[in-house]
Amino acid sequence: MGKQYLQTMVSLATTAFGLVAALAWNGAITELFKAVFGKTSGVVSMFVYAIVVTVVVVTITAKLGKIAERAGVAKEQGK
């Protein structure tokens, strides 16, 4: 029971830190888009931002999945 509790706490803490980092990047990238597109572009720049971030996240996630598969991580989790 103790090992499972510790694994859960580490997983939750890691997820929380990831969320904090994502929010920090969100703020930074939003400010960058404001600087590039100007403050009046509003909706258009937000859609461009959303599309760019989505493409980057999907690309990184796919590459990480391939790396994990080569390292055998996916097989170990399936046990």
C-alpha positions in Angstrom: 0.0 0.0 0.0 2.8 2.4 0.8 4.6 2.0 -2.5 1.4 2.6 -4.5 0.7 5.7 -2.4 4.2 7.1 -3.1 3.9 6.4 -6.8 0.6 8.2 -6.9 2.0 11.2 -5.0 5.0 11.4 -7.3 2.7 11.2 -10.3 0.4 14.0 -9.0 3.3 16.2 -8.1 4.9 15.7 -11.5 1.6 16.5 -13.2 1.2 19.6 -11.0 4.7 20.9 -11.9 4.0 20.2 -15.6 0.8 22.3 -15.4 2.7 25.2 -13.7 5.3 25.0 -16.5 2.6 24.9 -19.2 0.9 28.0 -17.7 4.2 29.8 -17.6 4.9 29.0 -21.2 1.3 29.9 -22.1 1.8 33.4 -20.7 5.1 33.9 -22.4 3.9 32.7 -25.8 0.7 34.8 -25.5 2.9 37.9 -24.9 5.0 37.0 -27.8 2.0 36.7 -30.1 0.8 40.1 -28.8 4.2 41.6 -29.7 4.2 40.0 -33.2 0.5 40.5 -34.1 -0.3 43.6 -32.0 -2.9 43.9 -29.3 -5.8 44.6 -31.7 -5.7 41.2 -33.6 -7.4 39.3 -30.8 -9.3 36.4 -32.2 -7.1 35.7 -35.2 -3.9 35.7 -33.2 -5.5 33.4 -30.6 -6.5 30.9 -33.3 -3.0 31.0 -34.8 -1.6 30.5 -31.3 -3.8 27.6 -30.6 -3.0 25.9 -34.0 0.8 26.4 -33.5 0.7 25.1 -30.0 -1.4 22.1 -31.0 1.0 21.2 -33.8 4.0 21.5 -31.5 2.4 19.4 -28.7 1.3 16.6 -31.1 4.7 16.5 -32.7 6.5 16.4 -29.4 4.1 13.8 -28.0 4.6 11.5 -31.0 8.4 11.8 -30.8 8.3 11.0 -27.1 6.1 8.0 -27.7 8.6 6.7 -30.2 11.5 7.2 -27.8 9.6 5.5 -25.0 8.7 2.6 -27.4 12.4 2.2 -28.4 13.4 2.2 -24.7 10.9 -0.4 -23.9 8.9 1.8 -21.5 5.6 1.1 -23.1 6.0 -2.6 -22.8 6.9 -2.4 -19.1 3.8 -0.3 -18.3 1.6 -2.9 -20.0 2.5 -5.6 -17.5 
